[in-house]
Amino acid sequence: MNAREVKEIIGTLGDIREDVHGKTVLVTGGAGFLGSWLCDVLVELDANVLCIDNLASGLKSNISELLDKDNFTFIRHDITQPVFFDEDLDVVLHLASRASPFEFQRFPIQILKANTLGIWVALGLAKRHKARLLYTSTSEIYGNATEIPTSEEYTGNVNPIGARSCYDEAKRCGESFVTAYRLEHGMDARIARLFNTYGPRMRADDIYGRVVPRFIDQALKNAPITVFGDGSQTRSFCYVTDQIEALLRFAFLEDLDGKTVNVGSDEEITIVALAEIIKKLTNSASNIKFEDLPKDDPLRRRPDIGKAKDLLNWKPKVGLEKGLERTIRWFRMK
């Protein structure tokens, strides 16, 4: 399935494919969920791909089919530590960070470091090589947004000492690093604020299980589906192939230096409705079990994606049920 979907992504990129060919691209967090998809597409497009990952939350199995490719190099390394390359870099894609809310309590220091020291190292590499840099920030920087749909101009409603602060404040700091390097060194750097993304390769085990893979895993086992709060909180879910298309467009299109763009689906759904859809698609006998809502959990999340549509010539193509069916199929085949 993944090979077919990689070709599906490539088919959406049009003239950008020529811009990728032959470029040397560094992907930090390249063995993770989104990073490994980016590596797959870039390798297929004949880029020279350097993949850095410390495998703290990424899986080497995500990139196993790339390891024998001549234009792919895996480097096990923690991006918060300096690293140097002899070959010239053209583009740096910085994705390295733990991202599951369940990780925020267990690994707050690592998360802070990935989005402060990590982006500092990535920016240093981009500066040294005169490379373009794309930083994957997050909708978490908006906190519990009071503007829905949320535009890039909204400055946030964030608790700096709350349960999620290690992630949202670190990402906000990362954006400040990107801005500072642009101002002081004249670098070509862009910021993508990612909203909820899902699809094959998302982990459902232990603390890594974000809402879609956790619900699917529970439903396939006919175990209780754990919904926090009363389930009325909302999210907007973007399927991984749409997300990867947008990131590649943002990374390789010209004249987008300094832009900050929301990337995600603008279709809003309650969490309890998501659980019911997954129950239906898996034909599960699971009950829905309601648990306490975590502190500072955002009540609504829906992006304004007008800039992504205008600047990237992009919009999501895969509807929620279709994307969930593909994801469920992958979980069944694992």
C-alpha positions in Angstrom: 0.0 0.0 0.0 2.8 2.4 0.9 4.4 2.2 -2.6 1.1 2.9 -4.2 0.5 5.9 -2.0 4.1 7.2 -2.6 3.3 7.2 -6.3 0.0 8.9 -5.5 1.9 11.7 -3.8 4.4 12.1 -6.6 1.5 12.3 -9.1 0.2 15.4 -7.3 3.5 17.3 -7.3 3.6 18.3 -11.0 6.6 20.5 -11.9 8.0 20.3 -8.4 9.3 16.9 -9.2 12.0 18.4 -11.4 13.0 20.8 -8.6 13.6 17.8 -6.3 15.6 15.7 -8.7 19.3 15.6 -7.8 19.0 17.8 -4.7 20.7 16.8 -1.4 18.0 16.9 1.3 18.6 16.4 5.1 15.5 15.1 6.9 15.8 15.2 10.7 13.5 12.7 12.4 13.5 10.8 9.2 12.6 7.5 10.7 9.4 8.9 12.3 5.9 8.9 11.0 6.0 11.9 8.6 9.8 11.9 8.2 9.8 8.4 6.7 7.1 9.2 4.3 9.1 12.3 3.2 12.2 10.1 2.7 10.2 7.6 0.6 9.0 10.2 -1.8 12.3 12.1 -2.0 14.2 8.9 -2.7 11.7 8.0 -5.4 12.2 11.5 -6.9 16.0 10.9 -7.2 17.0 13.3 -4.4 20.1 12.4 -2.4 18.5 11.9 1.0 20.3 12.1 4.4 18.1 10.8 7.2 19.0 11.6 10.8 17.1 9.9 13.7 18.1 8.8 17.2 15.2 6.2 17.0 13.8 7.4 20.4 10.3 7.5 18.9 11.0 6.7 15.2 11.3 3.1 14.0 14.1 1.8 11.8 11.5 -0.5 10.2 9.9 2.7 8.7 12.9 3.1 6.5 14.0 -0.5 6.1 13.2 -0.6 2.4 15.4 2.5 1.8 18.6 1.3 3.5 20.0 -0.4 0.3 19.2 2.6 -1.9 22.2 4.4 -3.4 20.6 7.8 -2.8 19.7 7.2 0.8 21.9 7.4 3.9 20.7 6.8 7.5 22.6 8.4 10.3 21.7 7.4 13.9 22.2 10.7 15.7 20.6 13.0 18.2 20.0 16.3 16.3 20.4 18.3 19.6 24.2 17.4 19.2 26.3 19.0 16.5 26.8 17.1 13.3 28.7 18.0 10.1 28.5 17.0 6.5 31.1 17.1 3.7 28.6 17.1 0.9 26.6 20.3 0.2 23.1 20.4 1.5 20.3 22.0 -0.6 17.3 21.6 1.7 17.0 20.9 5.4 13.6 19.5 6.7 13.5 19.6 10.5 10.9 17.2 11.9 12.8 15.7 14.8 10.6 15.8 18.0 8.4 13.5 20.1 4.8 14.6 19.4 2.4 12.4 21.3 0.6 14.1 24.3 1.3 11.0 26.3 5.0 11.7 25.9 4.8 15.2 27.3 4.9 14.0 30.9 7.6 11.4 30.5 10.0 13.1 28.2 9.6 16.9 28.6 13.3 17.7 28.5 14.0 15.7 25.4 11.0 17.5 23.7 12.3 20.9 24.8 15.7 20.1 23.5 14.6 18.8 20.1 12.7 22.0 19.4 15.3 24.4 20.7 18.8 22.9 20.5 17.6 20.7 17.6 16.3 23.5 15.4 19.5 25.5 16.4 21.7 22.7 15.0 19.5 22.3 11.9 19.6 26.1 11.3 23.4 26.1 11.7 23.7 23.4 9.0 21.4 25.3 6.7 23.3 28.5 7.2 26.7 26.8 6.7 25.5 25.1 3.4 23.4 28.1 2.2 20.4 25.6 2.2 16.7 26.3 2.5 15.1 25.2 5.7 11.6 24.0 6.5 10.6 23.8 10.2 7.6 21.7 11.0 5.9 23.5 13.8 2.5 22.6 15.2 -1.1 23.8 15.9 -0.2 23.4 19.5 1.5 26.8 19.4 -2.1 28.2 19.3 -3.0 26.5 22.6 -6.7 26.5 23.4 -7.5 28.8 20.5 -10.4 31.3 20.8 -10.3 32.0 17.1 -11.9 29.1 15.1 -11.0 28.5 12.3 -7.5 29.6 13.4 -5.4 31.7 11.1 -1.6 32.1 11.1 -2.1 35.6 12.5 -3.6 34.3 15.8 -0.9 34.6 18.4 -2.1 31.9 20.8 -3.7 31.1 24.2 -1.0 29.0 25.8 -0.2 28.0 29.4 3.6 28.4 29.6 3.9 26.2 32.7 1.1 23.7 31.8 1.1 20.0 31.1 1.7 20.6 27.4 4.2 23.5 27.7 7.3 21.4 26.9 5.9 20.9 23.4 3.9 24.0 22.6 6.4 26.5 24.1 9.3 24.7 22.6 7.7 24.8 19.2 7.0 28.6 19.7 10.7 29.0 20.7 11.7 27.0 17.6 9.7 29.4 15.4 11.6 32.3 17.1 14.9 30.6 16.3 13.8 30.4 12.6 12.8 34.0 12.6 16.1 35.1 14.2 18.2 33.3 11.7 16.3 34.8 8.8 16.7 38.3 10.2 20.4 38.0 11.2 21.7 35.7 8.4 19.2 36.3 5.5 18.4 32.6 5.3 15.6 31.1 3.3 13.5 29.5 6.0 9.8 28.6 6.2 7.5 27.4 9.0 4.7 24.8 8.5 2.2 24.6 11.4 0.9 21.1 11.2 -2.6 20.2 12.5 -3.6 16.6 13.3 -2.3 14.1 10.8 -2.9 10.4 10.6 -2.2 7.4 8.4 0.0 4.3 8.1 3.1 4.1 10.3 1.6 6.0 13.2 2.4 4.1 16.4 -0.4 2.9 18.6 1.8 1.2 21.3 2.5 2.5 24.8 2.8 6.3 25.1 3.0 6.9 21.3 -0.6 6.2 20.6 -2.2 9.4 19.4 -6.0 9.5 19.1 -6.5 7.9 15.6 -4.1 4.9 16.0 -5.2 4.4 19.6 -8.8 4.2 18.7 -8.1 1.9 15.7 -5.9 -0.4 17.9 -8.6 -0.6 20.6 -11.4 -1.1 18.1 -9.6 -4.0 16.3 -9.0 -5.7 19.7 -12.7 -5.1 20.7 -11.2 -3.3 23.8 -12.8 -0.2 25.3 -12.2 3.0 23.2 -10.9 5.6 25.6 -12.3 9.0 25.0 -11.2 11.9 27.2 -13.8 14.2 28.6 -17.3 13.9 27.1 -15.8 13.7 23.6 -17.3 17.0 22.5 -13.8 18.5 21.9 -13.0 18.7 18.2 -10.1 18.1 15.9 -9.4 18.3 12.1 -7.7 15.3 10.7 -5.5 15.3 7.6 -4.5 12.1 5.8 -0.7 11.6 5.5 -0.5 11.7 1.7 -2.1 15.1 1.7 0.2 16.3 4.5 3.3 15.1 2.6 2.3 16.7 -0.6 1.8 20.0 1.2 5.2 19.8 3.0 7.1 19.1 -0.3 5.3 21.9 -2.1 6.2 24.3 0.8 9.8 23.1 0.8 10.5 23.3 -2.9 8.4 26.1 -4.3 10.2 29.3 -4.9 9.5 32.7 -3.3 8.1 31.4 0.0 11.0 32.5 2.2 9.7 33.7 5.6 6.2 32.3 5.1 4.3 30.6 7.9 1.5 28.3 6.8 -1.1 26.2 8.5 -1.2 22.7 7.0 -4.1 20.4 7.8 -7.7 19.5 7.1 -10.3 22.2 7.7 -13.1 19.6 8.3 -13.9 19.6 12.1 -15.2 16.5 13.9 -15.8 15.7 17.6 -13.7 13.0 19.2 -16.7 10.9 20.1 -17.9 11.1 16.5 -14.4 9.9 15.4 -14.7 7.0 17.8 -18.1 6.0 16.4 -16.8 6.1 12.8 -13.8 3.9 13.6 -16.1 1.5 15.4 -18.3 1.3 12.3 -15.4 0.9 9.9 -13.8 -1.9 12.0 -17.1 -3.6 12.7 -15.9 -3.5 16.4 -17.8 -4.6 19.5 -15.9 -2.0 21.6 -17.6 0.1 24.1 -16.7 3.8 24.4 -15.1 4.5 27.8 -15.0 8.1 29.0 -12.0 9.3 31.1 -11.0 12.6 32.6 -10.0 15.3 30.2 -6.3 16.1 30.5 -5.4 19.6 31.7 -5.1 22.2 29.0 -6.4 19.9 26.3 -7.7 22.2 23.5 -11.5 22.2 23.2 -11.6 22.9 19.4 -9.1 22.7 16.6 -9.7 23.7 13.0 -7.2 25.6 10.8 -7.8 28.3 8.4 -6.0 26.9 5.4 -6.5 29.8 3.0 -2.8 30.5 2.8 -1.9 26.9 2.0 -4.5 26.9 -0.8 -3.2 30.2 -2.2 0.6 29.8 -1.7 1.0 26.1 -2.2 -1.8 25.5 -4.7 -2.9 22.7 -2.3 -5.9 21.4 -0.4 -6.7 18.0 1.2 -8.0 15.4 -1.2 -8.5 12.3 1.0 -11.8 12.4 3.0 -11.8 11.2 6.6 -13.6 7.9 6.1 -11.4 7.0 3.1 -8.3 7.9 5.0 -9.4 5.9 8.0 -10.2 2.9 5.8 -6.6 3.0 4.4 -5.2 3.4 7.9 -7.3 0.5 9.3 -6.2 -1.7 6.4 -2.6 -1.0 7.3 -3.1 -1.8 11.0 -4.8 -5.1 10.0 -1.8 -6.0 7.8 0.9 -5.2 10.4 
